[in-house]
């Protein structure tokens, strides 16, 4: 990575192909645990262990509070850290082993311990896992804007992260599908739990591998002086660009949580097919779409490309609730292509927000923006987690636990429609709303070009002060 810059030769930092490859390994590690967690958690605790919706809802509510608070706290801490090894990499490297460990504990719940014991196990392990995931994920996201000023380089880094991340999410479905209890078999959780131990360990090692290659730019932790907390809050919440982007991202997070959490339900009860077939319907177009975000970005700009792809995915998801069952995989495939936008371009938009803010505040504060973004958007995960069991119960869904530990395939029509609403109608409408919000996003055209030019000169000045 070339970090040199002078006022005479100001240019964005360019990154090597090997750098971009290793950058993506951390995304593979974090998405492997988060994909597994999102796909397996609802069905594991409600359907397999029989935890009632009211206990899951209570755990989700408590989880939502901590989930919302810990990100801005750690974001501000990392922004304010000054050490010889940087302000972000040490947190990422030394939290990774605990991320793997706490992920493993989520799946070691005692199966017949009773409702209260299961509630406390679920809640405690969720909180521990989320704390570690917050630290690693927030630091990783915050590194992207500062390693290069170029939208193209950031896009290429995010393409690497997205492709590896999609592989991780795909494995997060495939591995549970291989080892989870199946209809007609003994309801043993040991194979699934052993596989979760392997997933947790491998994920931690992948994150550590990235920290051994990626280096921080010293001008941002040696020259920049941290803002006082009050000033940091003021600058964050007076950024129109940030608040609009967060609103759009809330809709994307809600969509992702519902689609991921309901995919096994759609496979098992509505279509009665192997879940891997549905994964292929979503992930193959998504893999194709991720690298294509680069030419789409060049044609429409980052914000315009995001709007277009959100609309494509949103309309396709809405159709799931109304089309005949054989056409549902087609809708999932079209939605998968559109989801390449939020998968790849969202962090590039946040990088633009951080650039604009640096011109206002004088310092780079990616941690604050990603932290407050999580404060305002992570509750969408808890909304989805609580919404799923309540909608299913309201529509008459029969769980395995209520059916003697065996899958009940003859669900009432109301329950099947409830599954379609949760995986299609609600997340689809959320994406269409998100696309509309970006109409007012200011970082476009001439104003964006001016911001990027001024940021290059500011970084050259900071580098000279080293």
N, C-alpha and C positions, 0 to 999 in steps of 0.2 A: 504494500500500500504506500503510495507516494503522498506524504503530507506536507511537502515543501510548497511555499507560496510566497511570492513577493509582489509588491504593488505593480511591478512592470509586467509580470507574467501570472496574472490571477486566473486560476482555472479550478473547477471542481476536482476533488480527489478521485482518481481512477483506481479501480480494484482489480486484482488478478482473478483468473478463473478458479484457481485453487482456493483463494480466499473465499470466493462466493460458494464454492462447494462445501467447505468446512463450516461456513456460516450456517448452512442449512441443517447440519447435524443436530444442533440444539433444538431446532424446530421439530425434528424427528423425535427427539427424546421427550419434549414437553407435550407434543400432540399425541404421542403414544399413550401417555398416562391420562391426558385430558379426554382423548377420544374414548378410551376404555371406560373412564369414569362417567362420562356423559351418556354413553350408550347402555351401560350395564346397571348404573345405580338405581334408576326407577324400578326396573323389572326385578332386580336382585332383592331389594328390600320389601317391595309391595307384593310381587307375584311369587317369588321363591320363598322368602322368609315370612310372608304374611303380615308385615307391619301395617297397621291400619292407617288410612289416609289422614286422620286427625293427628297422629303422631308424626307422620312424614311432613304434614303441613306445619306443625309446631317447630320441628327441626329446621325446616326450610326458612321459617320466619327468623329464627335466631341466627341461622347461617347467613341470611341476607344482611343482617346488621353488621356482623363482623366482616363479611365479604365486601361490604361497601366501605367500611372504615379503614381496613388494613392497607388498601392500595395507596390512598393519598398519604398515609403515614409513612410507608416505606418509600414512596416516590419522593417525598420531601427529604427524608433521611439520605437517600442516595444522591440527590441533587446537591446536598450540603456536605457530603463526605469529601474529605481531602486526604489522600494517602499516596504514598509513592507508587503503589500499584494501580491507582485509579480510584474512581468513585463508584464503579459499577461491577467490574469483573470479580473482585473478591467476594462480593455478596453472592453472585451467581455460582461461582466455583464451590464455595464451602456450604451452600445450602442444598446443592444437588443431592448429596447422599441422604439428607433428611427428607427430601421430596420423595425419593424412592421408598424409604422406610414407611412414611406416613400413608403413602398410597397403598402399600401392602396391607396395612392395618385395617383399612376400610373393609376389606373382603374377609377378614377373619372373625366376623361377628358370630357369636354362639347361636346356632340355629334354633334351639328350643329354649332359649333363656327367658322368654316372656316379652310382652309388649314394652314394658318400662325399660328393661335391660337392653333390648334392641334399640330403643329410642336413644338411650344414652350412648351406646356404642356408635351408632350412626352419627349422632351430633358431634361427639368428641373427635372422632377420626376425620369427619368432614372439616372441622375447624382447623385441625393440625395440618391436614393435607393442603387446605386452601391457603394457609399462611405460607407454607413453603412454595407452593405453586405461584403465589403472588410475587414473592421475592424474585424467583428465577424468571418468570414470564415478564414481569415489569421491567427488570433490568435488560433483558434481551430485546424487548421492544424499544426501550429508551436508547439503546446503542445504535439502532438503525439511522435515525436522523443525523447523528453527529459524525458518522464515519465518512460521509460524502455529502456535498451540497447539491449534487446532480439528481434530478428526478429520474433520469435514465438509470444511473447506478443504483439508486435506491430501489427502483422498480426491479432491476436485475437481482439484487440481493433478496428482495421480497419474493421474486419468482422462485429462487432457490429455496427459500424458507417455506414457501407455499407447497412446492412439489414434495419436499421432504415431509412437510407437515401433513399433506394429504396422504402420503404413504403411512405416516404414523396413525392418522385417524382411521385409515382403511384397516390397518393391523389391529387397531382398537376395536373394530367390529369383528374381524375374522377370528382373532384369538379367543374372545369370549364365545363366539359361535361354535368353535371347535371343541370347547371344553365345558360349556354350560350344560345343565341337565336337559335332556330331550324327552319328548313325549314317549311313554312306554318304557322308560329306563328307570333305574333306581335313582332317586333324587339325592345323589351324593354330590357334595360341593368340593371334595378334596382335589380332583383334577383342575377345577377352575381356580381354586386357591393357589395351587402350585404354579399354575401359569401366571397368576398375578405377581407372585414373588419374582419370577423371571422378568416380567415386564418392568417392574419397579427398579430392579438392579440395572438392566440394560439402559433404561431411560436416564438414570443418574450418570452413567458412564458417558453417554452421548453428549450430555450437557457439559460435563467436565472437559471433553475433547475439544469442544468449540472454544472454551475459555483459554485453552493453551495456545491457540492460534491468534485469536482476535485481540488486538491491542487498542486501548483508548488513546484519543488524541490529547496530548498533555496540555494544550492551550486552554482546554475547557475545564481542567481541574487544577491547573497551576496559576492561570491568569484570572479566570472568572472568580469573583467573590460571591458566596451564597447570599441570596436575598433573605432578609428577615421574614419570618412566617407571615406576618400581616401583609407585607408587600407582595409576597408570593401569591397569597390568596387573592389579593386585589387584581394583580395582573392576569391571573388565570380566569377569574369570573367576569372580567371586562373584555375578554376576547370574543367578539362576535363569531369569528371563524371557528373557534373551539366549541362554543356552545351549540352551534348548528351541526357541526360534525358529530358531536356526542349524541345529539338527538337522533341523527340518522343511524349511528352505530348501535343505539339502544334497540332499534327495530331489527337490526341484523343479528344481534345477540339473542333476542327473543326468538327469532326465526330459527337460528342454529340450534338452540337448546331444545325447542320443540321437535324439530325434524330428527335430530340425533336421538332424543329420548323416545321417539315413537316408531323408529324404523323396525325394531324387532316386533312390535305390536302389529304393524302393517304386514310384515312378512308372515307372522304366525297365524293371525286371525282373519285378516281381510283377503289376502291373496293366497295364503297357504303355500308359500314357496320358501325355498332356502333363502335366508337373509342375504347370503353372498350375492345372489342374483340381483337383488335390489341395490346392494352396494355397488355392483358393477354398473348398473344403470345410472347411478349418480356420479360415481367417481371417475369413470372413463371420460365422460364429457368434461368433468371438472379438470382432470389432468390436461386435456386438450386445451381448455379455455385459459388456464393459467399463463402459459407462454404467449398466448394470443392477446393478453392484456397489454403487451408492449406495443404492437402496432395500433391497437384500438386507442391506447393512451396518446400515441403520436397524432392520431387523427382528431380526437375529440378533447384532448387534455385529460388530466387525471380526474377531475371532478365530473366532466362530461361522460367519460368512460364508465365511471362508477354509477352514474344515473342510468345509463343505458342498460348495463348488466343487471342492476337491481330490478328494473322493470321487466326484463326478460324472465328472471327467476321468479319474481312475484306473481306474474300472470300465470306461469306454468304451475306454480304451487296451488293457486286458487282453483284451477281446473281439476285438481285431484278430487275435490269434494263433489264434483258433478259428473265427471266422465265415467263411462263403464269401466269396470275393474281391469279388463285387458289393456286399456290405454293408460293406466296409472304409471307403469314403468316408462312410457314415452314422456309423460309430464315430468317425471323425476329426472329423465335425461336432459330435457330442455332446461329445467331448473338448475341442474348440475353445471351446465355451461355458464349460465348467468351468475352462479355463485362464485365463479372465478373473480368477479369484481370485488366483493367484500373480503374474499380470501386474500387477495393480492394488493389491492389499491388502498385499502383503509389506512394502513400504516404509512404509506407514502403521503396521504393527505395529512396525517398527523405530523409528519416531518415538515410539511409546508407551514402548518400552524406554528410549530416550534421555531421555524425561521422567522416568521412574522413577529413572534413574541420576542425573539432575541434582539430585534431592532428596537423594540419598545423598552425592554427591561435591561438590556446590555449583557445578559448571561443566557446560556443554554439551560433550559429547564424541562427537558423531555420527561424526566421522572414525574414532575408535578402534573404534566398534562396526561400522561398515561395513567397516573394514579387517580386523578380526579375523574378521568373518563371511566375508570372502573367503579369509582364511587357512584357514578350516575347510571352506569349501564349493567354492572354485575347483578343488581337486583332483578334484571330480566331473567337471569338463570334461575333465581329462586321463584319468580313468578311462574316460569315454565314448570319447575319441579313440583310446585304446589298445584298448578292448574291440571296437570296430567291425571293424578289420582282422583281429584274431585270431579272432573268431567267424566272419567271412566265410571266412577261410582254412580254419578247422576244418570248416566245412560244405561245402567244395568249390567256393566261388565262383570263377569264371573272369574275370579282369580283362581290360580292353581291351588292355593292354600285352602280356599273354600270348597274345592272339588277334590279333596283328599290327596293333594300333592300332585295331581295329574292335570295336564293341560285340558282346558274345556274349549273345544273348537266350535261348538254350536252356539256361538254368542248371539244374542238378540240383534235384530237389525239396527236398533237404536245405538247399541254399543259399537257396531261396525261403523256407523256414520260418525259417532263420536271420535273414533280413531282417525277417520278422514279429516274431520274438522281440525283436530290437533296437529296433524302432520301437513295439512294442505291449506285450508281456508285461513286460519288465524295467522300462520307465518307468512303466507302470500300477501295478505292485506298489509302486514307490517312492512314488508319490503317495498310495496308501492308507496306507502306513506314516506318511507325513508328516501326514496328517489325524489319525491316532491319536495322534501325539506332541502335537498341540495340545490334547488333552484336559487336559493338566497345565499349560497356559500360564496364569499367574496374573493377567494384566492383563485382567480381565473384571469386569462388574457394579459393585458398590458400591466395591470396592477401586480399580478404574480411575477411577471418578468422583472419588474422594478424591485420587488422584494428580493428575488434571488440574486440580482446584481449587487444590491447593497450588502447582502449577507456575505458574498464573496470578498468584498473589500474589508468588511469587519473582521472576517477570519484571518485575512492577510495581516491586518494590524495586530491581532492577538498573537499570531504566530511570531511576528517580529519582536514582540515583547518577551518572548521566552528567553 
